[in-house]
Amino acid sequence: MIETLNLEIVDLIKNDKDGRELKKLQEKINNDINHIRVSMAAGMNQADHRMAVLRLRALEASKEVTLDAWRHFRNA
């Protein structure tokens, strides 16, 4: 999941001129985050909960990095 996301970020930064693709990617990340939160709220065993927390943190970090990298690239 994260590897695919990183490839999407690279493509997005290279090709997105007006921010539309960034918005789509941000929505995809938000959907993934919400899905994990719903799963966590539904109840999980301890090991699954730990993995969900790690995935959640990675997605939230990717979301911020994506936005920052896009802004930096466009302003350079």
PDB file of N, CA, C and O in Angstrom:
ATOM      1  N   MET A   1       0.835  -1.194   0.000  1.00  0.00           N
ATOM      2  CA  MET A   1       0.000   0.000   0.000  1.00  0.00           C
ATOM      3  C   MET A   1       0.877   1.253   0.000  1.00  0.00           C
ATOM      4  O   MET A   1       0.661   2.150  -0.815  1.00  0.00           O
ATOM      5  N   ILE A   2       1.852   1.331   0.891  1.00  0.00           N
ATOM      6  CA  ILE A   2       2.685   2.527   0.993  1.00  0.00           C
ATOM      7  C   ILE A   2       3.569   2.669  -0.242  1.00  0.00           C
ATOM      8  O   ILE A   2       3.772   3.785  -0.721  1.00  0.00           O
ATOM      9  N   GLU A   3       4.108   1.549  -0.775  1.00  0.00           N
ATOM     10  CA  GLU A   3       4.956   1.626  -1.966  1.00  0.00           C
ATOM     11  C   GLU A   3       4.167   2.185  -3.143  1.00  0.00           C
ATOM     12  O   GLU A   3       4.667   3.027  -3.889  1.00  0.00           O
ATOM     13  N   THR A   4       2.937   1.717  -3.306  1.00  0.00           N
ATOM     14  CA  THR A   4       2.085   2.216  -4.378  1.00  0.00           C
ATOM     15  C   THR A   4       1.820   3.696  -4.187  1.00  0.00           C
ATOM     16  O   THR A   4       1.840   4.463  -5.150  1.00  0.00           O
ATOM     17  N   LEU A   5       1.576   4.094  -2.974  1.00  0.00           N
ATOM     18  CA  LEU A   5       1.322   5.492  -2.659  1.00  0.00           C
ATOM     19  C   LEU A   5       2.536   6.352  -3.010  1.00  0.00           C
ATOM     20  O   LEU A   5       2.381   7.442  -3.561  1.00  0.00           O
ATOM     21  N   ASN A   6       3.732   5.879  -2.699  1.00  0.00           N
ATOM     22  CA  ASN A   6       4.940   6.643  -3.006  1.00  0.00           C
ATOM     23  C   ASN A   6       5.115   6.826  -4.508  1.00  0.00           C
ATOM     24  O   ASN A   6       5.519   7.903  -4.946  1.00  0.00           O
ATOM     25  N   LEU A   7       4.822   5.799  -5.312  1.00  0.00           N
ATOM     26  CA  LEU A   7       4.893   5.930  -6.767  1.00  0.00           C
ATOM     27  C   LEU A   7       3.865   6.937  -7.270  1.00  0.00           C
ATOM     28  O   LEU A   7       4.142   7.716  -8.181  1.00  0.00           O
ATOM     29  N   GLU A   8       2.687   6.914  -6.675  1.00  0.00           N
ATOM     30  CA  GLU A   8       1.657   7.882  -7.050  1.00  0.00           C
ATOM     31  C   GLU A   8       2.107   9.304  -6.731  1.00  0.00           C
ATOM     32  O   GLU A   8       1.839  10.228  -7.499  1.00  0.00           O
ATOM     33  N   ILE A   9       2.777   9.481  -5.623  1.00  0.00           N
ATOM     34  CA  ILE A   9       3.256  10.810  -5.234  1.00  0.00           C
ATOM     35  C   ILE A   9       4.263  11.329  -6.256  1.00  0.00           C
ATOM     36  O   ILE A   9       4.191  12.491  -6.656  1.00  0.00           O
ATOM     37  N   VAL A  10       5.190  10.491  -6.678  1.00  0.00           N
ATOM     38  CA  VAL A  10       6.196  10.900  -7.664  1.00  0.00           C
ATOM     39  C   VAL A  10       5.524  11.304  -8.966  1.00  0.00           C
ATOM     40  O   VAL A  10       5.843  12.352  -9.528  1.00  0.00           O
ATOM     41  N   ASP A  11       4.597  10.485  -9.453  1.00  0.00           N
ATOM     42  CA  ASP A  11       3.888  10.807 -10.684  1.00  0.00           C
ATOM     43  C   ASP A  11       3.097  12.102 -10.541  1.00  0.00           C
ATOM     44  O   ASP A  11       3.073  12.933 -11.449  1.00  0.00           O
ATOM     45  N   LEU A  12       2.468  12.258  -9.419  1.00  0.00           N
ATOM     46  CA  LEU A  12       1.664  13.446  -9.181  1.00  0.00           C
ATOM     47  C   LEU A  12       2.525  14.705  -9.222  1.00  0.00           C
ATOM     48  O   LEU A  12       2.160  15.690  -9.863  1.00  0.00           O
ATOM     49  N   ILE A  13       3.645  14.672  -8.551  1.00  0.00           N
ATOM     50  CA  ILE A  13       4.510  15.849  -8.481  1.00  0.00           C
ATOM     51  C   ILE A  13       5.033  16.200  -9.868  1.00  0.00           C
ATOM     52  O   ILE A  13       5.161  17.379 -10.197  1.00  0.00           O
ATOM     53  N   LYS A  14       5.336  15.200 -10.683  1.00  0.00           N
ATOM     54  CA  LYS A  14       5.862  15.458 -12.020  1.00  0.00           C
ATOM     55  C   LYS A  14       4.816  16.058 -12.954  1.00  0.00           C
ATOM     56  O   LYS A  14       5.133  16.904 -13.790  1.00  0.00           O
ATOM     57  N   ASN A  15       3.571  15.619 -12.808  1.00  0.00           N
ATOM     58  CA  ASN A  15       2.571  15.920 -13.836  1.00  0.00           C
ATOM     59  C   ASN A  15       1.439  16.847 -13.422  1.00  0.00           C
ATOM     60  O   ASN A  15       0.709  17.328 -14.289  1.00  0.00           O
ATOM     61  N   ASP A  16       1.267  17.111 -12.162  1.00  0.00           N
ATOM     62  CA  ASP A  16       0.105  17.882 -11.709  1.00  0.00           C
ATOM     63  C   ASP A  16       0.413  19.372 -11.735  1.00  0.00           C
ATOM     64  O   ASP A  16       1.221  19.859 -10.944  1.00  0.00           O
ATOM     65  N   LYS A  17      -0.216  20.076 -12.624  1.00  0.00           N
ATOM     66  CA  LYS A  17       0.043  21.516 -12.763  1.00  0.00           C
ATOM     67  C   LYS A  17      -0.927  22.367 -11.945  1.00  0.00           C
ATOM     68  O   LYS A  17      -0.557  23.436 -11.458  1.00  0.00           O
ATOM     69  N   ASP A  18      -2.151  21.901 -11.796  1.00  0.00           N
ATOM     70  CA  ASP A  18      -3.160  22.746 -11.167  1.00  0.00           C
ATOM     71  C   ASP A  18      -3.685  22.241  -9.823  1.00  0.00           C
ATOM     72  O   ASP A  18      -4.554  22.876  -9.224  1.00  0.00           O
ATOM     73  N   GLY A  19      -3.173  21.116  -9.346  1.00  0.00           N
ATOM     74  CA  GLY A  19      -3.576  20.626  -8.041  1.00  0.00           C
ATOM     75  C   GLY A  19      -4.738  19.649  -8.028  1.00  0.00           C
ATOM     76  O   GLY A  19      -5.103  19.139  -6.969  1.00  0.00           O
ATOM     77  N   ARG A  20      -5.327  19.379  -9.189  1.00  0.00           N
ATOM     78  CA  ARG A  20      -6.468  18.456  -9.218  1.00  0.00           C
ATOM     79  C   ARG A  20      -6.081  17.045  -8.812  1.00  0.00           C
ATOM     80  O   ARG A  20      -6.792  16.384  -8.055  1.00  0.00           O
ATOM     81  N   GLU A  21      -4.951  16.595  -9.323  1.00  0.00           N
ATOM     82  CA  GLU A  21      -4.506  15.241  -8.987  1.00  0.00           C
ATOM     83  C   GLU A  21      -4.103  15.151  -7.507  1.00  0.00           C
ATOM     84  O   GLU A  21      -4.314  14.128  -6.856  1.00  0.00           O
ATOM     85  N   LEU A  22      -3.532  16.219  -7.000  1.00  0.00           N
ATOM     86  CA  LEU A  22      -3.188  16.257  -5.575  1.00  0.00           C
ATOM     87  C   LEU A  22      -4.451  16.080  -4.741  1.00  0.00           C
ATOM     88  O   LEU A  22      -4.456  15.327  -3.767  1.00  0.00           O
ATOM     89  N   LYS A  23      -5.501  16.760  -5.115  1.00  0.00           N
ATOM     90  CA  LYS A  23      -6.758  16.658  -4.382  1.00  0.00           C
ATOM     91  C   LYS A  23      -7.293  15.229  -4.423  1.00  0.00           C
ATOM     92  O   LYS A  23      -7.776  14.720  -3.411  1.00  0.00           O
ATOM     93  N   LYS A  24      -7.214  14.577  -5.582  1.00  0.00           N
ATOM     94  CA  LYS A  24      -7.670  13.185  -5.692  1.00  0.00           C
ATOM     95  C   LYS A  24      -6.854  12.267  -4.793  1.00  0.00           C
ATOM     96  O   LYS A  24      -7.404  11.395  -4.119  1.00  0.00           O
ATOM     97  N   LEU A  25      -5.541  12.466  -4.787  1.00  0.00           N
ATOM     98  CA  LEU A  25      -4.681  11.630  -3.954  1.00  0.00           C
ATOM     99  C   LEU A  25      -4.957  11.875  -2.477  1.00  0.00           C
ATOM    100  O   LEU A  25      -4.995  10.935  -1.682  1.00  0.00           O
ATOM    101  N   GLN A  26      -5.148  13.138  -2.112  1.00  0.00           N
ATOM    102  CA  GLN A  26      -5.470  13.452  -0.715  1.00  0.00           C
ATOM    103  C   GLN A  26      -6.791  12.782  -0.312  1.00  0.00           C
ATOM    104  O   GLN A  26      -6.916  12.286   0.807  1.00  0.00           O
ATOM    105  N   GLU A  27      -7.767  12.767  -1.213  1.00  0.00           N
ATOM    106  CA  GLU A  27      -9.048  12.118  -0.920  1.00  0.00           C
ATOM    107  C   GLU A  27      -8.861  10.609  -0.751  1.00  0.00           C
ATOM    108  O   GLU A  27      -9.479   9.999   0.122  1.00  0.00           O
ATOM    109  N   LYS A  28      -8.014  10.012  -1.581  1.00  0.00           N
ATOM    110  CA  LYS A  28      -7.742   8.580  -1.474  1.00  0.00           C
ATOM    111  C   LYS A  28      -7.092   8.268  -0.126  1.00  0.00           C
ATOM    112  O   LYS A  28      -7.471   7.309   0.546  1.00  0.00           O
ATOM    113  N   ILE A  29      -6.123   9.077   0.259  1.00  0.00           N
ATOM    114  CA  ILE A  29      -5.465   8.873   1.553  1.00  0.00           C
ATOM    115  C   ILE A  29      -6.480   9.040   2.685  1.00  0.00           C
ATOM    116  O   ILE A  29      -6.497   8.243   3.623  1.00  0.00           O
ATOM    117  N   ASN A  30      -7.311  10.056   2.604  1.00  0.00           N
ATOM    118  CA  ASN A  30      -8.330  10.277   3.635  1.00  0.00           C
ATOM    119  C   ASN A  30      -9.287   9.090   3.729  1.00  0.00           C
ATOM    120  O   ASN A  30      -9.665   8.682   4.827  1.00  0.00           O
ATOM    121  N   ASN A  31      -9.679   8.535   2.579  1.00  0.00           N
ATOM    122  CA  ASN A  31     -10.563   7.369   2.579  1.00  0.00           C
ATOM    123  C   ASN A  31      -9.889   6.178   3.251  1.00  0.00           C
ATOM    124  O   ASN A  31     -10.518   5.458   4.027  1.00  0.00           O
ATOM    125  N   ASP A  32      -8.603   5.973   2.951  1.00  0.00           N
ATOM    126  CA  ASP A  32      -7.863   4.881   3.584  1.00  0.00           C
ATOM    127  C   ASP A  32      -7.771   5.095   5.096  1.00  0.00           C
ATOM    128  O   ASP A  32      -7.930   4.153   5.872  1.00  0.00           O
ATOM    129  N   ILE A  33      -7.514   6.332   5.508  1.00  0.00           N
ATOM    130  CA  ILE A  33      -7.431   6.657   6.938  1.00  0.00           C
ATOM    131  C   ILE A  33      -8.781   6.388   7.612  1.00  0.00           C
ATOM    132  O   ILE A  33      -8.836   5.781   8.681  1.00  0.00           O
ATOM    133  N   ASN A  34      -9.852   6.836   6.988  1.00  0.00           N
ATOM    134  CA  ASN A  34     -11.185   6.624   7.571  1.00  0.00           C
ATOM    135  C   ASN A  34     -11.525   5.140   7.663  1.00  0.00           C
ATOM    136  O   ASN A  34     -12.120   4.699   8.646  1.00  0.00           O
ATOM    137  N   HIS A  35     -11.150   4.370   6.643  1.00  0.00           N
ATOM    138  CA  HIS A  35     -11.405   2.932   6.658  1.00  0.00           C
ATOM    139  C   HIS A  35     -10.684   2.268   7.842  1.00  0.00           C
ATOM    140  O   HIS A  35     -11.259   1.430   8.537  1.00  0.00           O
ATOM    141  N   ILE A  36      -9.445   2.646   8.057  1.00  0.00           N
ATOM    142  CA  ILE A  36      -8.684   2.083   9.183  1.00  0.00           C
ATOM    143  C   ILE A  36      -9.332   2.480  10.511  1.00  0.00           C
ATOM    144  O   ILE A  36      -9.454   1.651  11.413  1.00  0.00           O
ATOM    145  N   ARG A  37      -9.742   3.724  10.633  1.00  0.00           N
ATOM    146  CA  ARG A  37     -10.365   4.180  11.893  1.00  0.00           C
ATOM    147  C   ARG A  37     -11.669   3.431  12.167  1.00  0.00           C
ATOM    148  O   ARG A  37     -11.953   3.066  13.308  1.00  0.00           O
ATOM    149  N   VAL A  38     -12.459   3.206  11.120  1.00  0.00           N
ATOM    150  CA  VAL A  38     -13.712   2.465  11.290  1.00  0.00           C
ATOM    151  C   VAL A  38     -13.413   1.035  11.728  1.00  0.00           C
ATOM    152  O   VAL A  38     -14.080   0.500  12.614  1.00  0.00           O
ATOM    153  N   SER A  39     -12.421   0.426  11.114  1.00  0.00           N
ATOM    154  CA  SER A  39     -12.033  -0.940  11.486  1.00  0.00           C
ATOM    155  C   SER A  39     -11.573  -1.003  12.937  1.00  0.00           C
ATOM    156  O   SER A  39     -11.894  -1.944  13.663  1.00  0.00           O
ATOM    157  N   MET A  40     -10.818   0.009  13.351  1.00  0.00           N
ATOM    158  CA  MET A  40     -10.330   0.050  14.725  1.00  0.00           C
ATOM    159  C   MET A  40     -11.497   0.212  15.706  1.00  0.00           C
ATOM    160  O   MET A  40     -11.511  -0.406  16.770  1.00  0.00           O
ATOM    161  N   ALA A  41     -12.459   1.036  15.344  1.00  0.00           N
ATOM    162  CA  ALA A  41     -13.604   1.272  16.212  1.00  0.00           C
ATOM    163  C   ALA A  41     -14.483   0.023  16.324  1.00  0.00           C
ATOM    164  O   ALA A  41     -15.145  -0.192  17.339  1.00  0.00           O
ATOM    165  N   ALA A  42     -14.479  -0.795  15.271  1.00  0.00           N
ATOM    166  CA  ALA A  42     -15.305  -2.006  15.267  1.00  0.00           C
ATOM    167  C   ALA A  42     -14.724  -3.084  16.186  1.00  0.00           C
ATOM    168  O   ALA A  42     -15.411  -4.040  16.545  1.00  0.00           O
ATOM    169  N   GLY A  43     -13.479  -2.924  16.554  1.00  0.00           N
ATOM    170  CA  GLY A  43     -12.833  -3.881  17.454  1.00  0.00           C
ATOM    171  C   GLY A  43     -11.845  -4.766  16.726  1.00  0.00           C
ATOM    172  O   GLY A  43     -12.136  -5.304  15.658  1.00  0.00           O
ATOM    173  N   MET A  44     -10.684  -4.908  17.315  1.00  0.00           N
ATOM    174  CA  MET A  44      -9.620  -5.722  16.741  1.00  0.00           C
ATOM    175  C   MET A  44      -8.855  -6.368  17.888  1.00  0.00           C
ATOM    176  O   MET A  44      -8.924  -5.921  19.033  1.00  0.00           O
ATOM    177  N   ASN A  45      -8.125  -7.429  17.556  1.00  0.00           N
ATOM    178  CA  ASN A  45      -7.236  -7.958  18.574  1.00  0.00           C
ATOM    179  C   ASN A  45      -6.035  -7.018  18.703  1.00  0.00           C
ATOM    180  O   ASN A  45      -5.861  -6.116  17.884  1.00  0.00           O
ATOM    181  N   GLN A  46      -5.227  -7.226  19.708  1.00  0.00           N
ATOM    182  CA  GLN A  46      -4.145  -6.279  20.019  1.00  0.00           C
ATOM    183  C   GLN A  46      -3.135  -6.162  18.879  1.00  0.00           C
ATOM    184  O   GLN A  46      -2.697  -5.055  18.564  1.00  0.00           O
ATOM    185  N   ALA A  47      -2.762  -7.266  18.263  1.00  0.00           N
ATOM    186  CA  ALA A  47      -1.771  -7.233  17.176  1.00  0.00           C
ATOM    187  C   ALA A  47      -2.317  -6.482  15.965  1.00  0.00           C
ATOM    188  O   ALA A  47      -1.615  -5.664  15.373  1.00  0.00           O
ATOM    189  N   ASP A  48      -3.569  -6.757  15.597  1.00  0.00           N
ATOM    190  CA  ASP A  48      -4.169  -6.049  14.469  1.00  0.00           C
ATOM    191  C   ASP A  48      -4.299  -4.562  14.762  1.00  0.00           C
ATOM    192  O   ASP A  48      -4.114  -3.730  13.873  1.00  0.00           O
ATOM    193  N   HIS A  49      -4.615  -4.231  16.004  1.00  0.00           N
ATOM    194  CA  HIS A  49      -4.747  -2.826  16.397  1.00  0.00           C
ATOM    195  C   HIS A  49      -3.406  -2.107  16.253  1.00  0.00           C
ATOM    196  O   HIS A  49      -3.356  -0.980  15.759  1.00  0.00           O
ATOM    197  N   ARG A  50      -2.320  -2.753  16.684  1.00  0.00           N
ATOM    198  CA  ARG A  50      -0.993  -2.137  16.544  1.00  0.00           C
ATOM    199  C   ARG A  50      -0.654  -1.904  15.081  1.00  0.00           C
ATOM    200  O   ARG A  50      -0.137  -0.843  14.732  1.00  0.00           O
ATOM    201  N   MET A  51      -0.934  -2.870  14.223  1.00  0.00           N
ATOM    202  CA  MET A  51      -0.656  -2.721  12.787  1.00  0.00           C
ATOM    203  C   MET A  51      -1.512  -1.601  12.190  1.00  0.00           C
ATOM    204  O   MET A  51      -1.035  -0.837  11.351  1.00  0.00           O
ATOM    205  N   ALA A  52      -2.753  -1.503  12.611  1.00  0.00           N
ATOM    206  CA  ALA A  52      -3.634  -0.451  12.118  1.00  0.00           C
ATOM    207  C   ALA A  52      -3.109   0.922  12.514  1.00  0.00           C
ATOM    208  O   ALA A  52      -3.150   1.859  11.717  1.00  0.00           O
ATOM    209  N   VAL A  53      -2.617   1.042  13.738  1.00  0.00           N
ATOM    210  CA  VAL A  53      -2.055   2.318  14.196  1.00  0.00           C
ATOM    211  C   VAL A  53      -0.838   2.691  13.354  1.00  0.00           C
ATOM    212  O   VAL A  53      -0.677   3.850  12.972  1.00  0.00           O
ATOM    213  N   LEU A  54       0.015   1.718  13.068  1.00  0.00           N
ATOM    214  CA  LEU A  54       1.198   1.986  12.241  1.00  0.00           C
ATOM    215  C   LEU A  54       0.803   2.413  10.831  1.00  0.00           C
ATOM    216  O   LEU A  54       1.373   3.362  10.294  1.00  0.00           O
ATOM    217  N   ARG A  55      -0.164   1.726  10.225  1.00  0.00           N
ATOM    218  CA  ARG A  55      -0.630   2.106   8.884  1.00  0.00           C
ATOM    219  C   ARG A  55      -1.251   3.499   8.903  1.00  0.00           C
ATOM    220  O   ARG A  55      -1.038   4.294   7.987  1.00  0.00           O
ATOM    221  N   LEU A  56      -2.010   3.784   9.939  1.00  0.00           N
ATOM    222  CA  LEU A  56      -2.647   5.086  10.080  1.00  0.00           C
ATOM    223  C   LEU A  56      -1.597   6.198  10.155  1.00  0.00           C
ATOM    224  O   LEU A  56      -1.723   7.223   9.485  1.00  0.00           O
ATOM    225  N   ARG A  57      -0.575   5.990  10.964  1.00  0.00           N
ATOM    226  CA  ARG A  57       0.497   6.990  11.077  1.00  0.00           C
ATOM    227  C   ARG A  57       1.228   7.178   9.747  1.00  0.00           C
ATOM    228  O   ARG A  57       1.551   8.304   9.367  1.00  0.00           O
ATOM    229  N   ALA A  58       1.485   6.085   9.047  1.00  0.00           N
ATOM    230  CA  ALA A  58       2.181   6.171   7.756  1.00  0.00           C
ATOM    231  C   ALA A  58       1.340   6.934   6.741  1.00  0.00           C
ATOM    232  O   ALA A  58       1.869   7.757   5.994  1.00  0.00           O
ATOM    233  N   LEU A  59       0.048   6.672   6.708  1.00  0.00           N
ATOM    234  CA  LEU A  59      -0.822   7.385   5.768  1.00  0.00           C
ATOM    235  C   LEU A  59      -0.910   8.869   6.105  1.00  0.00           C
ATOM    236  O   LEU A  59      -0.861   9.714   5.212  1.00  0.00           O
ATOM    237  N   GLU A  60      -1.040   9.183   7.380  1.00  0.00           N
ATOM    238  CA  GLU A  60      -1.113  10.594   7.770  1.00  0.00           C
ATOM    239  C   GLU A  60       0.183  11.319   7.417  1.00  0.00           C
ATOM    240  O   GLU A  60       0.148  12.465   6.968  1.00  0.00           O
ATOM    241  N   ALA A  61       1.319  10.667   7.615  1.00  0.00           N
ATOM    242  CA  ALA A  61       2.603  11.267   7.254  1.00  0.00           C
ATOM    243  C   ALA A  61       2.710  11.433   5.741  1.00  0.00           C
ATOM    244  O   ALA A  61       3.193  12.462   5.269  1.00  0.00           O
ATOM    245  N   SER A  62       2.269  10.441   4.980  1.00  0.00           N
ATOM    246  CA  SER A  62       2.308  10.534   3.517  1.00  0.00           C
ATOM    247  C   SER A  62       1.456  11.695   3.021  1.00  0.00           C
ATOM    248  O   SER A  62       1.822  12.386   2.070  1.00  0.00           O
ATOM    249  N   LYS A  63       0.337  11.899   3.661  1.00  0.00           N
ATOM    250  CA  LYS A  63      -0.552  12.994   3.279  1.00  0.00           C
ATOM    251  C   LYS A  63       0.151  14.341   3.428  1.00  0.00           C
ATOM    252  O   LYS A  63       0.084  15.183   2.533  1.00  0.00           O
ATOM    253  N   GLU A  64       0.816  14.538   4.546  1.00  0.00           N
ATOM    254  CA  GLU A  64       1.530  15.799   4.781  1.00  0.00           C
ATOM    255  C   GLU A  64       2.727  15.951   3.846  1.00  0.00           C
ATOM    256  O   GLU A  64       2.945  17.025   3.284  1.00  0.00           O
ATOM    257  N   VAL A  65       3.496  14.890   3.682  1.00  0.00           N
ATOM    258  CA  VAL A  65       4.674  14.940   2.814  1.00  0.00           C
ATOM    259  C   VAL A  65       4.262  15.224   1.374  1.00  0.00           C
ATOM    260  O   VAL A  65       4.921  15.995   0.675  1.00  0.00           O
ATOM    261  N   THR A  66       3.181  14.607   0.936  1.00  0.00           N
ATOM    262  CA  THR A  66       2.694  14.821  -0.425  1.00  0.00           C
ATOM    263  C   THR A  66       2.385  16.285  -0.670  1.00  0.00           C
ATOM    264  O   THR A  66       2.812  16.859  -1.672  1.00  0.00           O
ATOM    265  N   LEU A  67       1.656  16.876   0.229  1.00  0.00           N
ATOM    266  CA  LEU A  67       1.275  18.278   0.088  1.00  0.00           C
ATOM    267  C   LEU A  67       2.496  19.187   0.117  1.00  0.00           C
ATOM    268  O   LEU A  67       2.614  20.095  -0.706  1.00  0.00           O
ATOM    269  N   ASP A  68       3.401  18.951   1.057  1.00  0.00           N
ATOM    270  CA  ASP A  68       4.606  19.777   1.162  1.00  0.00           C
ATOM    271  C   ASP A  68       5.492  19.645  -0.074  1.00  0.00           C
ATOM    272  O   ASP A  68       6.001  20.642  -0.587  1.00  0.00           O
ATOM    273  N   ALA A  69       5.675  18.414  -0.551  1.00  0.00           N
ATOM    274  CA  ALA A  69       6.515  18.187  -1.733  1.00  0.00           C
ATOM    275  C   ALA A  69       5.902  18.833  -2.959  1.00  0.00           C
ATOM    276  O   ALA A  69       6.616  19.428  -3.767  1.00  0.00           O
ATOM    277  N   TRP A  70       4.603  18.729  -3.111  1.00  0.00           N
ATOM    278  CA  TRP A  70       3.932  19.330  -4.264  1.00  0.00           C
ATOM    279  C   TRP A  70       4.106  20.850  -4.243  1.00  0.00           C
ATOM    280  O   TRP A  70       4.419  21.461  -5.265  1.00  0.00           O
ATOM    281  N   ARG A  71       3.903  21.445  -3.084  1.00  0.00           N
ATOM    282  CA  ARG A  71       4.059  22.907  -2.961  1.00  0.00           C
ATOM    283  C   ARG A  71       5.492  23.336  -3.274  1.00  0.00           C
ATOM    284  O   ARG A  71       5.714  24.311  -3.991  1.00  0.00           O
ATOM    285  N   HIS A  72       6.457  22.601  -2.730  1.00  0.00           N
ATOM    286  CA  HIS A  72       7.866  22.930  -2.956  1.00  0.00           C
ATOM    287  C   HIS A  72       8.208  22.835  -4.447  1.00  0.00           C
ATOM    288  O   HIS A  72       8.853  23.726  -5.000  1.00  0.00           O
ATOM    289  N   PHE A  73       7.773  21.757  -5.086  1.00  0.00           N
ATOM    290  CA  PHE A  73       8.076  21.540  -6.500  1.00  0.00           C
ATOM    291  C   PHE A  73       7.445  22.635  -7.358  1.00  0.00           C
ATOM    292  O   PHE A  73       8.079  23.143  -8.283  1.00  0.00           O
ATOM    293  N   ARG A  74       6.223  22.992  -7.059  1.00  0.00           N
ATOM    294  CA  ARG A  74       5.515  24.007  -7.859  1.00  0.00           C
ATOM    295  C   ARG A  74       6.085  25.404  -7.637  1.00  0.00           C
ATOM    296  O   ARG A  74       6.030  26.241  -8.539  1.00  0.00           O
ATOM    297  N   ASN A  75       6.625  25.666  -6.462  1.00  0.00           N
ATOM    298  CA  ASN A  75       7.157  26.997  -6.161  1.00  0.00           C
ATOM    299  C   ASN A  75       8.626  27.160  -6.534  1.00  0.00           C
ATOM    300  O   ASN A  75       9.170  28.261  -6.450  1.00  0.00           O
ATOM    301  N   ALA A  76       9.268  26.070  -6.944  1.00  0.00           N
ATOM    302  CA  ALA A  76      10.702  26.125  -7.285  1.00  0.00           C
ATOM    303  C   ALA A  76      10.930  26.812  -8.612  1.00  0.00           C
ATOM    304  O   ALA A  76      12.073  26.945  -9.049  1.00  0.00           O
TER     305      ALA A  76
END
